[in-house]
Amino acid sequence: MGNHSRGSGLPENRALPVGNPRDRRQSRQARGHVAEHPRSHLQIDFCLQIDPGDTLVSRPIRVTLLDALPTITIMNASRSTVLAARRVDSQGIRMTSTPLSRENNTESVKPVNSATRVATASFIGTAIEFYDFYVYATAAALVIGPVFFPQTSGTAQMLSSFLTFGIAFLARPLGSALFGHFGDRIGRKSTLVASLLMGICTTLIGVLPGYATIGAWAPILLCVLRFGQGLGLGGEWGGAALLATENAPKGKRAWFGMFPQLGPSIGFLAANGLFLALAMTLSDEQFRAWGWRIPFLLSAVLVMVGLYVRLKLEETPVFAKAMARHQRVSLPIVETFSQHWRPMLLGAASMVVCYALFYISTVFSLSYGVATLGYTRETFLGLLCFAVLFMAAATPLAALANDRFGRKPVLIVGGVLAILSGFTMEPLLTHGSTWAVALFLCIELFLMGITFAPMGALLPELFPTQVRYTGASAAYNLGGIVGASVAPFFAQKLVAMGGLSWVGGYVSAAALISVLAVLSLKETRDRDL
């Protein structure tokens, strides 16, 4: 190609200095020709080469000519740059570079982790953490009271056991603040590894002596370890959800966000399936003496598997891009509460129905079914394991619907159905037949899957990158305080005051809160992360 400029062009293959002069690590050269046209358009044919040291690297780029002379846009996979060119003399053109604004940068962030690795790492962490949580929830309904609070009546034992269950929910917002701070400051990967290490608290509960051995220190240390469990889970879910959604391709965030939402189903099946196996093989005396400790001790093995998977991850591309642009804040928790308090509170309120559905239908129903309805442990645990399969099935179905129809329609439909389900609690649980109890559990846990699946995408989408870990975790765990921390305790009180219909009313009220919160939110399906 010859020289097409009118007296001000360049000889063929003349080098043009390009780039930001402050960047001493790279030198860039543009080779080619410039042609000026009557319509004030600038045409440049060139290749861009980067010299990061001793090696000259060619990088594929895309060039867009703009209407206003003399600006061109050069974009590649890692960043976009506007090069403003002006004629200096007849020998060449000097170019300077400035970053493109976010709204002009239409380049999508490409995942650096494979879909399989992202799905496995986000799923396995939440499965382990929720396994730990459900192991204690099941033990609280079956054995924690007699082992750690034997000096009280049966009712007081159950209430004390449920209070220790609630302590972890009080710790979860602190965990979200702690791990969210480091997740938004130093990265998702390292923080997720640290949160998984909190699983050691579960193992320690498995070796903690009971009241008969160390007296009052037993319930005190139990509360401390429960606090540690809650701290770890408070940081786990938000990081796993971000790992999934920040690696997701466009249009599939709800599907990718579904994998951490599957963790609770699998964790629940593993925890209760193990307790069911123990109940079928051990006597009551053996189970209360040492058998209940086995699920807690096995947590150590699961944590090692989870660490192996997560240590192989790369940082999410969305956060890596924000780091490159220095888009970080010194105190993410302050930024969240001062600038993003509204989506945080609405996100928390939208989570309330999930917690109420799950913990009423599992922890409370298990206790009520064994103590009041007269079911054996193994029978009711078997019913729960069957019912949670409906929750696992509803999760991917809801995720697909979310990517197609949006977050709000799915959550509103699920919330309205949850309101109605509260009215079925008393007639089904008091019907006197096992199938009626199973039907109630299946309905509640299926609706749990419908309302819980969208949260893996919705909560991260409510916040910008620099506070996303903190904001999503805070919303998730604040919802847990309202919907779950005292749900079994209040349900036990409500039964004594007015019967199961009052507990059903609690579920309906929680669902109504979430529906109103979702109606107040804007649709986030098409929002860029």
N, C-alpha and C positions, 0 to 999 in steps of 0.2 A: 504494500500500500504506500503510495507516495505521499508527499507533503501537501495537504489540502488546505492549510490555513493561508490567509492573505497576508503574507509578509510577517506573520507573527507566530508561525507554527514551529514545530520542532523537527529536526532531522530524525530520520527513522532510528528507533531504539535508543533515543537519548534518555538518560536517567533523570527522573524527577524526584527530588526529596519530598517525601510524604510523611505525615504523622505528627504526633504531639512531641515537640522538642523536649518536653520535660521527662519523657519516657526514655531513659538511658539504656534500658535493657534490650530494646529492639530497634532495629533500623529497617525502614521500609523503602522500597524503590518501586516506582511505577514506570513501566517501559511501554512506549507506543506513540500514538499520534494524536494530535488535536485538530479538529476541524471546526471552523465557525460557519454558521449558516445564516442566511438572511433573516430567519425567524428568531434570532438570538438564542438558538439552542447550541449547547456545547457537546461535541461528540468526542469521546476519548476511547481509544482502543488500547488496553494495556493489561499487563498481568501484575499482580501484587506479590511481592516476595518479602519474607520476614527473616531477618538475620538475628536469632536469639543468642548469638555468641560466635561459635566457630562454624556453625552449620547453616547453610542457606536453605530455608524451607519455603516451598511454594504452597500457598493456601488458596483453595477455590473460593471465589467471591462472586457476588452478584452486583451489577452496576445499574442504577436507575438514574436517568437524566431528568432533572427537574426543569420546570418552565423558566424559573428566574435564573438568568445568567449571573454568575457562573457557579452554580451549585450542583453537585452530584451526590448521590447516596450510595455508599458502599456497605454491604451487609454480609456477614458470615454467620456461622452457626453459634459462635460464642458471644458476639456483640455487634451492634450496629453503629456506624460512624458516619457523620456528615462531613464531607470534605468541601470546604469553600475555596474555590480557585479564583485567582485574579491574575491578569497578565502583568508580568514584571517588565520584560523587555522582549526583544525579538528572539531571544535565545531560550526562553523557557517560561514556565508557569510555577509559581510558588503556591503551595497548598497548606492549609491548616485544618486541624480536625477538632470536632467537638462532639460529645455524646449525643445520641438521639434521645429525645424525651420518650417517656414510657408509652404515651399514646401513639407515637409515630413508629414505635418498634413493634412490628407485626410478626417478628420472628418467634415461633413457638419454641419453648425450652425443650430440648430433646433429653429423654431419660438416659442416665448413665448406668443404671442397674437394670438387669433383665427383669421382665415381668414375673418370671418364676421366682427369682430371688426376692423381689419386693413382696410378692404374695406370701412366700414362706416366712420371711422375717417379720412382717407385720402381723401375720396370723399367729405364729408360734409364741411370740412374746405375750400377746393378750391372752392366749390360751393358758399359758403357764401362770400368769398373774391371776387370772380368774379361777383357775384350778385351785391356787392357794386360798383365794377368797372363799370359794364354795366349800372347800374342805373344812374351813372354820365354820361357815354357815351351817353345814350339815352337822358338824360336831356340836355346835351350839344348841341345835334342836334336839340332839340325842344324848349327849354325855357331858358337856362342859359344866352344867349346873351341879350334878352330883360330885364331880371330881374336884372342882375348885370352890364350890359354895355349899358344902354338905351340911353346914351348921344351920341352914335356913329351911323353911318349908318348901314343898314341891313347887308351889306357885312362885315363891320368892326366888327359888333357884332358876326357874325359867326366865323370870324378869331380869335377874342379874346376868344371866347368860346372854340375853338379847341386848342388854346395855353394853356389855363388852363387845358385842358385834357392832354396835353403833359407833364405838370409839374410832374405828378405822375410817369411818366416813368423815369424822371431824378432822382427821389427819390428811385426808385426800386433798382438800384445797391448799394446805400447806405444801404438800408434795407437788401440786401443780405449779405453785409459785416458785418453789426451789428448782425443780427440774425444768420448768418453763423458762426461768431466767437463763440457765446455762444452755438450754436448747436454742433459745433465740440469740444468745451471745456467741457460743463457740460451735454450735452445730447439732444436728439431729442425731447423728450416729453415735457419738461418744456419750451423749446423754441417755440414749436408749439402752446402751450397755450398762450404765450406772444404775438406772432404774430397775433393770432386771436383777442386779445383784442384791436388791432388797429382799429377794426371795429367801435369803438366809433366815429371815425372821420366822418364816413358816417352818423351816427345819428345826429351829430352836424351840418352837412350841411343842414339837414332837418329843423333845427330851426334857421338857419342863416338869419338875415334880408337882404333884397335886397338893391340896390343902392338908391331907393327912401326913405328908412328909415334912413340909416346910412352913405350914401354918399360913398366916396372913400374907407372907411374901409370895405365895403362889398366885393369888388373884392380882396382886400388884404387878408382878413380872408379866403376867398374862396380858394385862392392859398395855404395858410398855411394848411388848412384841406386836400386839394388835395395832398399836399406833405406827410401828415401823412397817407393817403390812400395808396400811393405808397410805403411808408416805410413798412407798414404791408404786402402788397402783395409781396414785394421783399423778405421777409423772409418766406412767407407762402408756396409758391409752392415747393421750394427746400426741406423743411422739410416734406411736404406731400409725395413727390416723394420718399424720403429716408425711410419714415415710411412704404411705400408700398414695395419697392424693397428690403430693408434690412430684411423684414419679409417674403419675397417670397421664396417658395421652389425652388430647382434647376430646371431649364428649364421652369419656369413660371414667370420670372421677368417682361417681357413685359405685361403679362396678369395682374399681380398685379399692375404694374406701370400704367395701363390703368385707374384705378379708380380715381386718382387725375386728369387725363386728361378728365374724364367725367364731372368734376366739372364746367368747363366753359360752356358746353352745357346746363346743368341744371340751372346754374346761369343766363345765358342769357335768357332762356325760362321764368324763374321766373320774372326777371326784366322787360323784354319786354311784357310778358303776363300781368303783373300788369299795366304797362303804357297803354297797349291796352284796358284793362278793364276801366281804368280811362278816356281814350279818348272817350269811347263809352257811359259813364254815366255822364260826366261833360261837361259843355260848355267850350269854349276856355277861357272865362274870369275866370271861376272857376278854370280851370286847371292852368292858369298862376298865379292866386292869391294865391292858397294854395294846389291845387290837386297834383302838381308835388312833393310836400314834403312828401307825404305818403310813397312812396317806400323807401325813405331815413330813415324814422322813424322806419319802420318795420325791418330794419337791426338789431336793438337792440335785438329783439326777437330771430332772427336767431343765433346771436352770443351766446346767452345763451344756446341754444340747442347744438351748436358746442362745447362749453366749457364742458358741461355735458358729451358728448361722449368722448372727448379727455382726460379728467381727469381720466378716467377708464383704460387708456392704461398703459402697461409696457414699459420700455425702449427696443429699438430694440436689438436683440441678437448680431448682428454684432458690434454695438457700445459698448454694455456691455462687449463683449470679448476684444475689443480694450482697454477699460478702465482697465480691469483686467491686461492687459499686459503693461499698462502705455504707450500706443501708442498715445500720444497726442503731439501737438506742441503749443508753447506759443502764437504765432500769426498766425492763419490759413490763414489770408488774405495775409500776407507777403510770406508765404510758397507757396500759390497758384500762386501768380504773379511771383515769382522767379523760382519755380521749375515746375509748371504745366501751364504755360502761353499758350503753344501751344494748348493743348486740350480745354482750356478755350475759346480761340479765335475761334477755329474751331467749338466748340459747340455753341457759340454765333452766328456765321455765319450760321450754320445749322438751327437755329431758325428763321431767318429773314423771310423766306417764310411763316411761320405760322402766324406771326403778320401781314404781308402785306395782305395776303388773308383775314384774319378775319376783320381787321379794315377798309379796303377799302370796303368790301362787307357789312359791317354793319353801322359803324358810317358815313362814307362818303356817301354811297349809300342812307342811310336814309335821310340825309340832302339834297342830290341832288334830290332824288325822290319826296320829299315834296316841296322843293323850286323851282325846275326847271321843273320836269316832271309833276307836278300838282297833285300828289297822295295825298289823305288825310292821316293824321297821322295813323288812325286806319287801313287803307288798307295796307300801307307799313309795319307797325308793324306786321300785320297778315302774310304778305309774309315772313318776316324775321323769325317769329316763326315757320312757316312751313318749311323753308329752313334749320333752325338749327337742325331739326330732322334728316336731312341727315348727318350732322356733328356728331350727337350722334350715328347714326347707323354705320358710318365709323370707329369710334374710337375702338370698340371691334374687328371689322373685321381686322383692321390694327394691333392690338395687337396680335391676333392669328397668323397672317402672320409673325409678327416679331419673335415670339418664334419658328416658323417653319423654316423660310428662313433666318433670320438675320435682323439686323437693316438697313444696307446699301441698300440692294435690294429694300426694301419697300420705303425708303426715296428717292432713286434715281427715281423710277417710279413715285412717287407722285410729286417730284420736276419737272420732265420733263412735266408732265401733267399740272402743274401749269404754267409753261412757256407758253404753248400753250393756256391756258385759258385766259391769258391777251389779246389775240387777239380777244376774243369773247365779250369783255366788251362793246365797242361802238355799234356794230351791234345789240346786244341783248337789251341793255338799251334804245336805240333810235328806236327800232322796232315799238313802238307805241302800243304794246299789253301787257297786264298784264302777260300772260303766258311766254312771252320772258323774262321779268324782273325776274319772279319766277325761270325760268330755269337758268339764270345767277347766281342768289343767291344760288341755290341748288348746282350748279357745284362748285362754289368757297368754300362753306362751307363743302361740301363733301371732297374736296381736303384738306381743313384745318384739318379735322378729320384724314385723311390718313397721313399727315405730322406731325401732333401734337402728335398723340398717341405714336409713338416710343420714344419721348423725355422723357417720364416718366421713361424709363429704360436706354436709351442711355446716358443721361447727368450724372446720378449717376455712371454709369459704367466707365466713363472717369477718375475718381479720386479715390485715396486711401481713406480709412476710415477716417483718421485723418484730411483731408481737404475736404471731400466729400460734406458736407452741404455748405461750402463756395464756392467751385468750381462749383457745379451744379447750385447754385443760381446765382452766378456771370455770368455764361454762359447764363443762361435763361434770365436774366434781361438786360445784355448788348445787346443781340439780340433784346430786346424790344425797346431799344433806337434807333437802326438803322431801325427796321422794323415797329414800331408802333407809337412812340412818336410824330413824325411829319408827319405820313402818311396821316391823314385827312387834315392837313394844306397844305402839298405839293400837295395833290390831288386837293384841291380847287384852288390853284395857277395854276396847270397844265391845269385844265379845262379852266381857263381864257386865258392861253397862246396858247393852241393848241387843246383843246377839249378832249373828253373822251378817244380817242385813246392814248393820252399821259399818261393818268392814267393807262390804260391797259399795256402800256410799263413799267410803274413803277412796276406793279405786276410781269411782266415777268423778269425784271432785278433783283428783289428781289429773285425770285425763282432760277435764274441762280447762284446767289451768294451762295445760300444754296446747290445747287447740287455740285458745285465745292468744297465746304467745306466738304460735306459728302464723296466725292471721295478721299479727303486727309486724312480721318480718317481710322483707322483700325477697323475691325469688332470686336464688344464687346460682342456678344451674349453669348459666352462660357467663358467669363472672370469671375474669382472669385471675390467676393466683400470682 
